[in-house]
């Protein structure tokens, strides 16, 4: 981010920000006008809220979940009191880690995974162990093998959490396959020998599909509600500035998370929650998401075509083809280090293009950490900048040696 600010000519494919031109100024203005135009609603929105969050909004979110998951009206009534509003989904990830983890505990994550989450886990003194992935997300044979190895080392009691970014994940742009979602719940429960192993489903990009409706969530398959923690946010689908997310927690975690959240903030921004309740109720939110899907689908296609034009056929170079979200995962030959101190990063800066080194997204365990990947985000640049960014990146690759040129 500092590089981008210091050099206005730099094209950043790094920052995982939303398209600035897509931010919902008009729908938000109308929502605020509607709230403040009604004195009673305005006073409610401007007052303190509760730690768990606005009741009307939580009820509305659960009703929407029923529609998303093809449930009957009222079928999810029992989870309203386990639905917690948070300061984006990041706060929920932090609170869950604080409530659940002690030093030496173990969290199993996709490899690669959302690197900011790894930082907060390590800050708790816990171990992060990566699980191999493929085009369908978590590899179940690799997950079973890791759990078996930990059991044989008497470390299974330390395994507290399995973390997955289910839709259009950060950093790969890929999703957990629909036919792996119910089995993930079964696997977590089967390996919960002395204690519950939870699944943390980070669905930050749910709804931003280019190709149609996403599969049922992992949470939907946790029928007794004891295994899966669902984390959602409005930062990517509406506005990061409102900084509002929500989670649905198993009963066993609810009290500890709410106590911690009360210590943090006494409750998330009440005005933002009321604004979201308004846009969800008047149809503005759904219209915004429908438009965003087209914006990101078009930008993704532009970057994919540009990568094919400039890097197609280059030996050892490949990339993912996401079906939603904001990210493409680039792979280069193994001998070429994409890290901050590696040759490609410096050449990319010389060519005025920026990416996120892929090594940040891999945990140290089981190692070694791959150094030949990069995360590309198509959220911020416009379509012409995406084309030019791909051209510059190809130039940086060519400058790294004859084998790329």
Residue pairs with C-beta under 8 A, 6 or more apart in sequence:
1 14
1 15
3 10
3 12
3 349
3 354
4 10
4 12
4 14
4 15
4 354
7 352
9 352
10 349
10 352
10 353
10 354
11 352
11 353
11 354
11 381
11 385
11 388
11 389
11 392
12 353
12 354
12 380
12 381
13 353
13 354
13 355
13 376
13 377
13 378
13 381
13 386
13 389
13 393
14 354
14 355
14 356
14 375
14 377
15 377
15 379
15 380
16 170
16 326
16 327
16 377
16 379
17 240
17 377
17 379
17 380
18 235
18 236
18 240
18 326
18 379
18 380
19 292
19 295
19 296
19 299
19 379
19 380
20 380
21 382
22 291
22 292
22 295
23 239
23 241
24 238
24 239
24 279
24 284
24 288
27 279
27 284
27 285
27 287
27 288
28 239
28 242
28 275
28 279
30 282
30 284
31 275
31 278
31 279
31 282
31 284
32 275
34 41
34 278
34 282
35 41
35 42
35 45
35 274
35 275
35 278
36 42
36 45
41 274
44 274
45 270
45 271
45 274
45 275
46 270
46 271
47 270
48 266
48 267
48 270
49 267
49 268
49 270
49 273
50 267
51 258
51 261
51 262
51 266
51 267
52 58
52 81
52 83
52 84
52 85
52 258
52 267
53 83
53 84
53 85
53 86
53 246
53 267
53 268
53 273
54 85
54 270
54 273
54 274
54 277
55 80
56 277
57 85
57 273
57 274
57 276
57 277
57 280
58 80
58 83
58 85
58 246
59 80
60 277
60 280
60 281
61 83
61 246
61 280
62 76
62 77
62 79
62 80
62 83
63 73
64 280
65 71
65 76
65 79
66 72
66 73
66 74
66 75
66 76
68 217
69 76
69 216
69 217
69 220
70 216
71 220
78 225
79 225
79 248
82 225
82 248
82 249
82 250
82 251
82 254
83 246
83 247
83 248
84 92
84 246
84 247
84 248
84 249
84 254
84 257
84 258
84 261
85 244
85 245
85 246
85 267
85 268
85 273
86 92
86 95
86 244
86 245
86 246
86 247
86 261
86 268
87 243
87 244
87 245
87 265
87 268
87 269
88 233
88 235
88 240
88 243
88 244
88 245
89 202
89 204
89 231
89 232
89 233
89 235
89 245
89 247
90 116
90 233
90 245
91 245
91 261
91 264
91 268
92 229
92 231
92 245
92 246
92 247
92 257
93 117
93 120
93 200
93 202
93 231
94 120
95 257
95 260
95 261
95 264
96 161
96 198
96 200
96 229
96 231
96 247
96 249
96 253
96 257
97 107
97 120
97 121
97 124
97 126
98 124
98 260
99 253
99 256
99 257
99 260
100 160
100 161
100 198
100 253
101 107
101 121
101 124
101 125
101 126
101 160
101 161
102 124
102 125
102 126
103 124
103 125
103 126
104 125
104 126
104 127
104 158
105 124
105 126
105 127
105 158
105 159
105 160
106 126
106 127
106 128
106 129
106 150
106 155
106 158
106 159
106 160
107 121
107 126
107 127
107 128
107 129
107 159
107 160
107 161
107 162
107 163
108 129
108 130
108 131
108 143
108 146
108 147
108 159
108 161
108 162
108 163
109 117
109 118
109 128
109 129
109 130
109 131
109 162
109 163
109 164
109 363
110 130
110 131
110 133
110 137
110 138
110 163
110 164
110 165
110 169
111 130
111 131
111 132
111 133
111 362
111 363
112 130
112 133
112 171
112 172
112 329
112 358
112 361
112 362
112 373
113 130
113 163
113 165
113 169
113 171
113 361
113 362
113 363
114 165
114 169
114 170
114 171
114 202
114 361
115 171
115 360
115 361
117 163
117 202
118 128
118 363
121 128
122 128
126 160
127 158
127 365
128 363
128 364
128 365
129 146
129 150
129 363
129 365
129 366
130 362
130 363
130 365
130 366
131 138
131 139
131 142
131 143
131 146
132 139
132 142
133 139
133 172
133 174
135 174
135 320
136 174
136 176
136 177
136 180
137 164
137 166
137 169
137 174
137 175
137 176
137 177
137 180
138 164
138 176
138 180
138 184
140 180
140 183
140 184
140 187
143 162
143 187
144 187
146 366
147 156
147 159
147 191
150 156
150 158
150 159
151 191
151 193
156 191
156 193
156 194
157 193
157 194
157 195
159 191
159 197
160 195
160 197
160 198
161 197
161 198
161 199
161 200
162 184
162 188
162 197
162 198
162 199
162 200
163 199
163 200
163 202
164 176
164 184
164 199
164 200
164 201
164 202
164 218
165 176
165 202
165 203
165 204
165 205
166 175
166 176
166 181
166 201
166 202
166 203
166 206
166 217
166 218
167 175
167 176
167 203
167 204
167 205
167 206
167 207
167 208
167 209
167 214
167 324
167 325
168 174
168 175
168 205
168 208
168 209
168 322
168 323
168 324
168 325
168 326
168 327
169 175
169 176
169 205
169 325
169 327
170 204
170 205
170 325
170 326
170 327
170 375
171 327
171 329
171 356
171 358
171 361
171 375
172 320
172 322
172 327
172 329
173 320
173 321
173 322
173 323
173 324
173 325
173 326
173 327
173 328
173 329
174 320
174 322
174 329
175 214
175 215
175 323
175 324
176 184
176 218
177 215
178 215
178 216
181 215
181 216
181 217
181 218
181 220
181 221
182 221
184 199
184 218
184 221
185 199
185 218
185 221
185 222
185 227
185 228
188 197
188 198
188 199
188 227
189 197
189 226
189 227
191 197
192 227
196 226
196 227
196 250
196 252
197 227
198 227
198 228
198 229
198 250
198 253
199 218
199 222
199 227
199 228
199 229
200 228
200 229
200 231
201 217
201 218
201 219
201 228
201 229
201 230
201 231
202 231
203 217
203 230
203 231
203 232
204 231
204 232
204 233
204 235
204 236
204 245
205 236
205 324
205 325
205 326
206 214
206 217
206 232
206 237
207 214
207 237
207 289
207 293
208 236
208 237
208 289
208 292
208 293
208 296
208 324
208 325
208 326
209 293
209 323
209 324
210 293
210 296
210 297
210 300
210 322
210 323
210 324
211 323
211 324
214 324
217 230
218 228
218 230
219 228
219 230
219 248
221 228
222 228
225 250
225 251
226 250
226 251
226 252
227 250
228 250
229 247
229 248
229 249
229 250
229 253
230 247
230 248
231 245
231 247
232 245
232 246
232 247
233 244
233 245
233 246
234 242
234 244
234 245
234 276
235 242
235 243
235 244
235 245
236 325
236 326
237 285
237 288
237 289
237 292
238 276
238 279
238 285
238 288
238 289
242 269
242 272
242 275
242 276
243 268
243 269
243 272
244 268
244 269
244 272
244 273
244 276
247 257
249 257
261 267
276 285
278 284
279 285
279 288
293 324
296 324
296 325
296 326
296 378
296 379
298 383
299 378
299 379
299 381
299 383
299 386
300 322
300 328
300 378
302 378
302 383
302 386
302 387
303 328
303 376
303 378
303 386
303 387
303 389
303 390
304 319
304 321
304 328
306 386
306 387
306 389
306 390
306 391
307 319
307 328
307 330
307 390
309 390
310 390
310 391
310 393
310 394
311 317
311 319
311 390
311 393
311 394
311 397
314 397
314 404
315 333
315 403
316 331
316 332
316 333
316 334
316 403
317 330
317 331
317 332
317 333
317 397
317 404
318 330
318 331
319 328
319 329
319 330
319 331
319 376
320 328
320 329
321 328
322 328
326 377
326 378
326 379
327 375
327 376
327 377
327 378
328 375
328 376
328 377
328 378
329 358
329 373
329 374
329 375
329 376
330 355
330 358
330 373
330 374
330 375
330 376
331 372
331 373
332 338
332 344
332 372
332 373
332 374
332 397
332 404
333 372
333 403
333 404
334 370
334 372
335 372
335 403
336 342
336 343
336 344
336 372
336 397
336 400
336 401
336 404
337 343
337 344
337 371
337 372
338 344
338 345
338 355
338 357
338 358
338 359
338 371
338 372
338 373
338 374
339 345
339 357
339 359
339 371
340 357
342 357
342 371
343 400
344 374
344 396
344 397
344 400
345 355
345 357
347 396
347 397
347 399
347 400
348 354
348 355
348 392
348 393
348 396
350 396
350 399
351 392
351 393
351 395
351 396
351 399
352 392
353 389
353 392
353 393
353 396
355 374
355 375
355 376
355 393
356 374
356 375
356 376
356 377
357 371
357 373
357 374
358 370
358 371
358 372
358 373
358 374
358 375
359 369
359 370
359 371
359 373
361 373
361 375
362 369
362 370
363 369
376 393
378 386
381 389
397 404
398 404
398 405
399 405
